[in-house]
Amino acid sequence: MNSTKSPVLMTGKPLTIIQFATGFPSWGGTELHLLNLSDQLQRRGHDVTVACRPGKWVESRAKELGLKTIGFNVMRQFDVQDFSEIRAFLRSKRPDVVHAHWSTDIVAAGLTGLLERVPVRVLSRHMPYPFKNRMGATLYTQLFFTNTVTVSDSVRRVLIKSGVPDGRVEVIHHGTDVEMFQNITQKRETVRGELGLTPDQTAIGIIGRIAPEKGHRYLIDALNSLGENRSLKIVVVGNGPDEELIKSQVKTLGLEDRVSFLGFRDDINNVINAMDIVAVPSTWEEPCSAVIQQAMALRKPVIGTTTGGSPEMIFDKLTGYLIPPADSSALADAMLTLSLDSALRARMGDAGAARVEDLFSLRVMVDKIEALYNRQLQNSTGAGAMKNALASS
């Protein structure tokens, strides 16, 4: 799905930016985040290059978006096979910003950027994984990189516990391209018909990888606990390692006519638009669920758990419900409450749409990252640098 084509304005002077994706062999949420960010920054007039593995998905997708690319192979964090080539590229390009998005690129982007005196060196942490030791936390966040960004406050707390000083981490939530996601290409009634949903049925969608930490089994158990309530139907979108296990659970409980498996869909906005409720019953510290934001953008109430970054996005009892992880009973209560009250679903959906537009849109995310780049550049090279030098003298 392409990013929005709406014109946006650049703040500050045009920057030369290198987004590092050399550690990404395929596609995923972080890769999409990086490419959406790069695309939007380029639309604002900045000179953006994506450093990535040759011949992989990130490179081909970046080229489709009209982004410049440079090929490097970084297979692990301390892989130095292309170290001199990366340094030479930075020396010739003289970027204002290098921005790394994965631990594999810490040395490739951070150390080379430091050695080549790149004034703004940003490390984004997308997952709730701590640094292995305090020495690494200090080295990476106070020497290699000038700024560390997390996609949720839950990830920020993990980094602080692993030794990163509180003042060295900034939260900039992942953002959804709301305008693009609201571009529905199939009517709701058409998709519901394809799914075998009747007008009087309440469809609860669970979207994403079918894996233990995503909580599918608790959603199925919740449906089963509601007895013969045939007005409720679950739609499972995606695939993954637990797919056969969940299908077996559905069969064992005799719920085959009330649970549908769609597999992978690339028109996920059409599918979410056909749902009445979206469930994200994760049992792990999911940092910043794109599905929650996408569902809110399409005015769907969301049932999420009190883990990870979900409570930062879902306003309990206003845009949906927050329940304890692995709690099928609480999940069933929320499902039943929402299924019986279409007016409540509409109110929560409207509140969610306003919330995602104000706080979790792609525009807001890019605004904040662009502001960070400009602020750090000023601190490193402008009046801020002079002020810091005087303060330390």
C-alpha positions in Angstrom: 0.0 0.0 0.0 1.5 3.3 -1.0 1.9 6.3 1.3 -0.3 9.3 1.0 0.4 11.7 -1.8 -0.8 14.7 0.1 1.7 17.6 -0.1 3.6 18.3 3.1 5.9 21.2 4.1 9.5 20.9 5.2 10.6 22.6 8.4 14.1 24.1 8.4 16.6 23.7 5.7 16.8 20.6 3.4 18.8 17.9 5.1 20.9 15.1 3.7 19.7 11.9 5.4 20.9 8.3 5.3 18.4 5.8 6.6 20.2 2.5 7.5 18.5 -0.7 6.6 21.5 -2.9 6.0 20.5 -5.4 8.6 17.1 -6.2 7.0 16.9 -9.3 4.9 13.1 -9.2 4.1 10.0 -7.2 5.0 8.2 -6.5 8.2 6.8 -3.7 10.4 10.2 -2.0 11.0 11.1 -2.1 7.4 7.7 -0.5 6.5 8.3 2.2 9.2 11.7 3.1 7.7 10.4 3.3 4.2 7.3 5.3 5.0 9.5 7.7 7.0 12.0 8.0 4.1 9.3 8.6 1.6 7.7 11.3 3.6 11.0 13.0 4.4 11.8 13.0 0.7 8.4 14.5 -0.1 9.3 17.3 2.3 12.3 18.2 0.2 15.1 16.4 2.0 17.8 14.4 0.3 17.2 10.8 1.5 19.2 7.7 0.7 18.3 4.2 2.0 21.4 2.1 2.8 20.3 -1.5 2.4 21.2 -5.1 1.4 21.5 -5.4 -2.4 18.7 -7.5 -4.0 16.4 -7.6 -1.0 12.9 -6.4 -0.5 13.8 -3.0 1.2 16.0 -2.1 -1.8 13.3 -2.9 -4.4 10.5 -1.2 -2.5 12.7 1.9 -1.9 13.3 2.1 -5.6 9.5 1.8 -6.3 9.0 4.8 -4.0 11.6 6.8 -6.0 14.2 6.7 -3.2 17.9 6.6 -3.8 19.6 3.5 -2.5 23.2 2.3 -1.7 24.0 -1.3 -1.2 25.9 -2.6 1.8 25.9 -6.1 3.4 25.8 -6.1 7.2 25.0 -9.6 8.4 25.5 -9.0 12.2 26.2 -6.2 14.6 30.0 -6.3 14.4 30.2 -7.3 10.7 32.9 -5.0 9.3 33.2 -6.4 5.8 31.7 -3.2 4.3 33.0 -0.9 7.1 35.5 1.0 4.9 33.0 1.3 2.1 30.4 2.8 4.4 32.9 5.3 5.8 33.9 6.3 2.3 30.3 6.8 1.3 29.6 9.0 4.3 32.8 10.9 3.7 31.7 11.6 0.1 28.0 12.3 0.9 28.7 14.4 4.1 25.2 13.7 5.5 23.5 15.8 8.2 21.8 12.7 9.6 22.4 8.9 9.8 19.4 7.0 11.3 19.6 3.3 12.3 16.6 1.2 13.0 17.9 -2.2 14.1 20.6 -3.5 16.4 22.5 -5.0 13.4 23.2 -1.4 12.1 24.5 0.0 15.4 28.1 -0.2 14.4 27.5 0.3 10.6 25.6 3.5 11.2 26.7 4.7 14.6 30.4 4.1 14.7 31.0 5.1 11.1 28.9 8.2 11.6 30.9 9.1 14.7 34.2 8.6 12.9 33.0 10.7 9.9 31.7 13.4 12.2 28.0 13.2 11.1 26.4 15.7 13.4 23.0 13.9 13.9 23.2 10.2 14.6 19.8 8.6 15.6 19.1 5.1 16.9 15.5 4.0 16.8 14.5 1.0 19.0 11.4 -0.7 17.7 11.4 -3.8 20.0 11.2 -4.2 23.8 14.7 -5.7 24.1 17.3 -4.3 26.5 20.9 -3.7 25.8 23.0 -6.7 26.9 25.0 -4.8 29.5 25.4 -1.2 30.8 28.7 -0.7 29.0 26.9 -1.3 25.7 24.0 0.9 26.7 26.4 3.7 27.5 28.6 3.2 24.4 25.7 3.2 22.0 23.4 5.9 23.4 26.1 8.4 24.6 28.9 7.9 22.1 27.9 6.2 18.9 24.5 8.0 18.7 23.5 11.5 19.6 19.8 10.6 20.0 17.9 7.4 20.9 14.2 7.1 20.0 11.7 4.5 21.0 8.4 3.7 19.3 6.6 3.6 22.7 7.1 4.4 26.3 7.1 0.7 27.1 10.3 0.3 25.1 11.7 3.4 26.7 11.2 1.9 30.1 13.0 -1.3 29.0 16.1 0.7 27.8 16.2 2.8 31.0 16.2 -0.4 33.1 19.1 -1.7 31.0 21.2 1.4 31.8 20.3 4.1 29.4 20.0 7.5 31.2 16.4 8.7 31.3 17.2 12.0 29.5 18.9 10.2 26.6 15.7 8.5 25.3 12.8 10.2 23.5 9.5 8.5 22.6 8.1 9.0 19.1 5.3 6.6 18.4 5.1 4.7 15.2 2.6 6.4 13.0 -0.1 5.1 10.6 -0.7 6.8 7.2 -4.3 7.6 8.1 -5.3 9.1 4.8 -3.9 6.1 2.8 -5.5 3.6 5.1 -8.9 5.2 4.9 -8.8 4.8 1.1 -11.2 1.8 0.9 -11.3 0.1 -2.4 -14.1 -2.5 -1.7 -17.4 -1.7 -0.2 -17.9 -3.0 3.4 -21.0 -5.0 2.3 -19.1 -6.7 -0.5 -16.3 -7.9 1.8 -18.7 -9.0 4.4 -20.6 -11.0 1.7 -17.3 -12.7 0.7 -16.7 -13.6 4.3 -20.2 -15.1 4.7 -21.2 -12.5 7.3 -24.9 -11.6 7.6 -26.0 -8.1 8.4 -27.0 -9.1 11.9 -23.7 -10.7 12.8 -21.0 -8.9 14.8 -17.6 -9.6 13.2 -14.5 -9.5 15.5 -11.3 -9.4 13.6 -7.9 -10.5 14.8 -5.2 -9.5 12.3 -1.5 -10.4 12.2 0.9 -13.3 12.6 -0.7 -16.4 14.2 1.8 -17.1 17.0 1.6 -17.9 20.7 2.3 -14.3 21.9 -0.6 -12.9 19.8 -3.2 -14.5 22.0 -5.4 -16.2 19.4 -6.2 -19.1 21.7 -7.6 -16.8 24.3 -9.9 -15.2 21.8 -11.2 -18.6 20.7 -11.7 -19.6 24.3 -13.6 -16.3 24.9 -15.9 -17.0 22.0 -16.5 -20.6 23.2 -17.4 -19.3 26.7 -20.2 -17.2 25.3 -22.1 -20.4 24.4 -24.4 -20.6 21.4 -24.3 -16.9 20.6 -24.3 -17.1 16.8 -24.5 -13.4 16.3 -20.7 -13.3 17.0 -18.2 -14.4 14.5 -14.4 -14.2 14.6 -12.3 -13.5 11.5 -8.7 -14.5 11.7 -6.5 -12.7 9.2 -2.9 -13.8 8.7 -0.8 -16.9 9.0 2.1 -18.1 11.1 3.5 -21.0 13.2 0.4 -21.6 15.3 -2.1 -21.6 12.5 -2.7 -25.4 12.5 -2.9 -25.4 16.3 -5.6 -22.7 16.4 -7.5 -24.4 13.6 -7.4 -27.6 15.7 -8.7 -25.7 18.7 -11.6 -24.3 16.7 -12.4 -27.8 15.4 -12.2 -29.4 18.8 -14.6 -26.8 20.3 -17.0 -27.1 17.4 -16.7 -23.5 16.3 -15.9 -24.0 12.6 -19.0 -22.1 11.5 -18.2 -19.2 13.8 -14.5 -18.7 13.1 -13.1 -17.9 9.6 -9.5 -18.1 8.5 -8.6 -15.7 5.7 -4.8 -16.2 5.5 -2.7 -13.3 4.3 -4.4 -10.3 2.8 -2.6 -7.3 1.4 -5.9 -5.2 1.4 -6.0 -5.2 5.1 -7.9 -1.9 5.3 -10.8 -3.4 3.3 -10.9 -6.3 5.7 -10.8 -4.1 8.9 -13.5 -1.9 7.4 -15.7 -5.0 7.2 -15.3 -5.8 10.9 -17.3 -4.4 13.8 -14.6 -4.9 16.5 -10.9 -5.5 16.3 -9.2 -7.6 19.0 -5.5 -7.4 19.8 -5.1 -9.9 22.7 -1.3 -9.9 22.8 0.3 -11.6 25.8 3.8 -10.1 25.2 5.1 -6.5 25.5 4.0 -5.6 22.0 5.6 -2.1 21.6 3.4 -0.2 19.2 0.8 -2.3 17.3 0.1 -1.0 13.9 -3.2 -2.9 13.8 -4.5 -0.9 16.8 -3.8 2.3 15.0 -5.2 1.0 11.7 -8.4 -0.1 13.4 -8.8 3.2 15.1 -8.3 5.0 11.8 -11.2 3.0 10.4 -13.4 3.8 13.4 -13.4 0.4 15.0 -13.4 -0.1 18.8 -10.3 -2.1 19.8 -10.0 -4.7 22.6 -6.4 -4.8 23.7 -4.3 -5.9 26.7 -2.5 -4.0 29.4 0.9 -5.0 28.1 3.5 -3.1 26.1 2.5 0.0 24.2 -1.2 -0.9 23.8 -2.3 1.2 26.8 -0.6 4.2 25.3 -2.9 4.0 22.3 -6.2 2.5 23.6 -8.0 4.8 25.9 -9.9 2.4 28.1 -13.7 2.7 27.9 -13.3 5.6 25.4 -11.8 4.0 22.3 -12.1 0.4 23.3 -11.3 -1.9 26.3 -8.1 -2.8 28.0 -8.0 -6.3 29.6 -5.3 -8.3 31.4 -3.3 -10.6 29.1 -4.3 -14.2 28.8 -7.7 -13.5 30.4 -10.4 -15.2 28.3 -13.2 -14.2 30.7 -12.4 -10.5 30.6 -12.1 -10.8 26.8 -15.5 -12.4 26.5 -17.1 -9.7 28.7 -15.7 -7.0 26.4 -16.7 -8.8 23.3 -20.3 -9.3 24.5 -20.6 -5.7 25.7 -19.6 -4.3 22.4 -21.6 -6.8 20.3 -24.8 -5.8 22.1 -24.4 -2.0 21.7 -23.9 -0.6 18.2 -24.1 3.0 19.5 -21.3 2.3 21.9 -19.2 0.9 19.0 -19.8 4.0 17.0 -18.9 6.3 19.8 -15.7 4.4 20.5 -14.9 4.3 16.8 -15.3 8.1 16.4 -13.1 8.7 19.5 -10.5 6.3 18.2 -10.3 8.0 14.8 -9.8 11.4 16.4 -7.1 10.0 18.7 -5.1 8.3 16.0 -5.2 11.4 13.8 -4.0 13.7 16.7 -1.4 11.4 18.2 -0.5 8.4 16.1 -0.6 9.5 12.4 2.3 9.2 10.0 2.3 13.0 9.7 2.7 13.5 13.4 5.5 10.9 13.6 7.4 12.5 10.7 6.9 16.0 12.2 8.5 14.9 15.4 11.4 13.1 13.8 12.1 16.0 11.5 12.0 18.3 14.5 14.5 16.1 16.3 16.9 16.1 13.3 16.7 19.9 13.2 17.1 20.4 16.9 20.1 18.1 17.2 21.7 19.7 14.1 21.4 23.0 15.7 22.9 21.7 19.0 25.8 20.1 17.1 26.7 22.8 14.6 24.8 26.0 15.3 24.3 28.3 18.3 23.7 25.3 20.4 27.1 23.9 19.8 28.7 27.2 20.8 26.6 27.3 24.0 27.6 23.7 24.8 31.2 24.5 24.3 31.1 27.6 26.5 29.3 25.6 29.2 32.0 22.9 29.2 34.9 25.4 29.2 
